[in-house]
C-alpha cells in the first residue's frame, strides 16, 4: 500500500495547533481562576477582616478598572515588542500579586492589590490574540480562538471544587481563604516562567517546525498582511474608537461583563446565604451551572478583532 503524503500546509497547521493551543488553554484557565477566586475567598475573608459587602464588592470590582487600562497598551506591546516575553512578564507579576492577596490585613491593601492585579491580567487576553495572529491565517483564527476560549467554563468547573478544598486548609495559623489565594497564584508564576522557554514569537524562529513548514506559514501570513493593508489602510486608535461597530461592541461587552462577573463574584455568597452550607458544599453547587454553560467570555473582542481583518 502506497503511503499518503500529506501536504506541507496540513502538517504545519496540525503541528502549530498541537504545540500552542493546549498550552495557551492551560494559561487561560490559570488566568480566569485567579480572576474570580476572590469570590470563594470572600466567604470567610469578609468575616475575618470585618469587610462589609460594600467593601468587598468595591475591592472585587476595582480589579476591572485596572484591567481596562492595560488592554490596548498590552496588545500594542505584544505586537511591537514580544508577545512571548510580555505574556511571561505579566503572568509572573500577577502570580506574585495573586499570592500577596492572601496576606492582606485591611481594605486599602485589598483595593491596591486588586487594582494592580487587574492591570496585569488586562494585558493577557489581547496579547494572546495578537500572538495567535502570528501563527494562524485569517480563515483558521476563529477555530484557534474558540479552542483557547473554551478554557473559560472549564476554569470554573475546575476552580470551584479546588477552591472549596483549599478553603479547608489551616496551615501555620493562616486561614483557608489565605491559602486559597496564595496557592492559586503559584500556577500563574510558574506558567510565566515556562512561557519564556516554551513559546516562540514567530514561525521563522520555530525549530519545532520543518524548514518548509516555517516557510509556508511565514509566506501565508505575509501575503495576508499585505493584502489587508492594501485593502483598508491603517486606522489610528482614536479613529478606531470612533467606529460605530467598535462602540456597539464595547457597549455589548460592558453589559455582558456587568452581569457575568456580577454572578461569578457574588454567587458563592448568595448560595451560602440561601443554603447555610459550608464552603466545600457551596463550591460544588456553584460549579453546576458551568457544566453545561457556553461562556461568552471575551467573544465580543474576537468579533471586533475579525472586523479589523
N, C-alpha and C positions, 0 to 999 in steps of 0.2 A: 504494500500500500504506500503510495507516494504521500509524504507528509505535506500538510497545508502550510504554505509560507505566508505568515501574516504581514500586512504592510507596516511600514515604519510608523505611520500615524497611529494605528491601533495599539501597537506595542508601547509607544511613548505615552499615549493618553492613559493606558492602564497603569503603567509604572508611576506616573505623576499622581494619579488618584490614590493609589495604594500607599504611596510614600507620604503624601501631605494630609489628606482628609482625615484619616484616623487620629493623627497626632493633633491637628487643629481641633478636632471634635473633643478630644480629652481636655485641651486647654480651655475650650469654651465651657465645658462642664465645670471646671475649676472656677472660672470667672463668675458664672451665674450662681454657684453655691456661695461664693464669698460676697456676692451682691445682696443676697436675701437671707443669709444665715442669721442676721441680726433679729429676724422675726422670731426665730426659736430662742435665741439668747434672751430676747426681751421677756420671755415667760417668767424668768427668775431675776434677770438684771434689774427690771424696774422696781421689784420689791426690795432687793438687796441695797440698791443705790438710792432708793426713795424717789424714783422718777415718776412724775405724773404721766398720764397718757399723752398730754400735750408736749411734754419734754421729750418723751421717747419718739413721738411722731415727727417732731421737728428734726431731731437728730437723724432719724432714719431717712427723712426726705431731703435733708441738706446734701446728701450724697449726690443727688441729681443736679444740683446747682454746679457742683464741681465737674460732674460728668459732661454737662453741656459745653463747658469751657474748652475742653481739650479734644473734642471730636474732630472738628475741622483742622486745627493745627496738627493733630495726630495723623490724620490722613496725609497731610502735606509732608510731614516728616518721614512717613513711611515711603513716600514716593521719591523724595529728593535726597534722603539720607540712606537709610537701610531699614526695610521692613523687619528683617530678622533681628537686628540689633534693637530696634525700637520696641518690638513685641517683648523681647527678653528683658529690656530695661524696665518697662512698666510692670511686667509680671513680678520681677524681683521686688520692685518697690511696693506694689500693692500686697504682695505676700507678707512683707515686713509690717506694713500698716495694719493689715487684717489681723495679724497676730498681736500687735500692740493694742488693738481694740479690747482684747481680753484683759488688759491691765489698767483700764481706765478707772478713775475714782469719782469723777463728777461729770456734770452735763457739759461743761466747757470742753473738757478733754474729748468727750464723746463727739461733740459737734465738729471740732477741729479735725479729728482723725477721719470721721465720715466724709467730710468735705474733701480732704486730700485723697482719700481712697476713691472717691468718685472721679476726681481729676485723672487719676492714673487709669482707672478702668475705662474711662471715657475714650481713651485712645486705642483700646484693644480692638473692638469690632471694626472701626474704619481701617485700621492697619491691616487686619486680616483680609478685608475686602480688596484693598489695594494689592496686597500680596498675591491674592488669587488671580488678579488680572495679569500678573507676571507669568502665570503658568497655564491659564485656561483661555481658550478662544471664546469669542462672544457667544457662540452657539453652545458652548459647554459650561458656561459660568453659572447659569441658573441651577443646573443639577449640582454643581460643586457647592454653591451657596446653600442649597436645600439640605444637602448631606451634612454640612457644617452646622447649620442652624437646628438640625434635629436634636442637637445637644441640649436645647432649652428644656423641653419636657423631660428628657432623660435626667438632667441635673436635678430636677425637682423630685423625681422618683427615687434617685439615689440619695440626694441631700437630706430629705425629710427623715427617713429612718436613721441614717448615720448621725444626724444632729440630735435626734432623740436619745440615741445610745451615748453619745459624748456628754450629754447633759447629766448623765448619771455618774460621771467621774467626779471624784473629790480628792485629788492627789495634792499633797503638800499644803493642805489647808486652803486650796483655791476651789471656788465653786465650779459646778459643772458648766455653767454658761461661759465662764472664763476659759476653760479647757476647750470648749467647742470653738471659740473664736481663735484661740492660739493654734490649735492643731489643724483647723481647716485653712489657716494661712500658709501652712508648710507646703502643700502641693503646688501652690502658685509660685512660691520662691524656687522650689526645685524645678518646676516646669520652665521658669525663665532661664535657669542655667542650662538645662537640656536644650532649649530652643537655640541657644548660641551655637551649639555644636551639631544639631540635627537638621535645622532648616538651611536652605540655600537660597540666597536672594534672587538669583536669576538663572534661567536654564543654561546659559553659556558656562556657568560655573559648576554645574551638576555632574560630578564624576559618576554618580549612580545611573546616569543615562549614557547610552552608547553615543559616539560622535554623531552618527547620522540622525539619532533621535534629538539631540541637542540642536542640530542644525535645522531640523524640521520645525520644532516648536518655536524657535527663535525667528525663523523666516515667516511663519504664520502670524505671529504677534506683531512683527514689524510691518507686514503688509496691512494688517488690520488697523494699526495705529496711523499709518499714512493715509489710508482711505478715510478714516474718521476725521482727521484734521482737514483733509481736502473737502469733505462734505459739509462740515458745520463750523469750522474755525474754532476759536478759543474764547470762552466766556470768563470774565473776571468773577471773583467771589461775589462782589456786590451785584453784578449783573445776574448771576445765577440765583441769588436770593430774591430778585425781583420777578422771577419767572412764576406765573400762576400755578404751574404744576408743582413747583417746589413748595410754595406757600400752602397749597392744598394738602400735600403730603405731610408737611410739618404739622398742620392742624390735626390731621387724622392720627398722626403718631402721638401728638400730645394727648388726645383723648384716649387712645389705646393705652398709653402708659399710665395715665391717671387712674384708670380703672384696674388695669392689670397689676401694677405694682401695689396699688392700694389693697387689693385682695392678698397678694403674696406677703405683704408686710403684716397685715392685721389678722389674717385668717387663723394663725395659731392661737392668738389671744381670744378671738371670738369662739373658737372651738373649745378652748379651755373653760371659758366662762359659761358656755351653754351646757357642757357635759360634766365639768368638775373633775375631769380625768387628769392623770399625771402626764408629764412631758413626753414620755415614750409613746403612750397611747395617742396623745394629741398629734405627734409627728406622723404616726401611722395613718391616722384619719385624714390629715392634711395631704398625704401622698395620693389618696384615692382619686381625686379629680384628674391628676396628671397621668393616670394610667391610660386614659382614652383621649386626652386633650391634645389637639393640634395647636400648639402655641404659635401665635403670630410673631411674637418677639420683635426682632428688628426687620421684619419683612418689608415694611414701608421704605426703609432705607435701601433695600435691594431694588424695589421698584424705581426709586429715584435714580439709583445708580444705572439701571438699564436705560432710563430715559436719556442719560447723558451719552450713551454709547453711539 
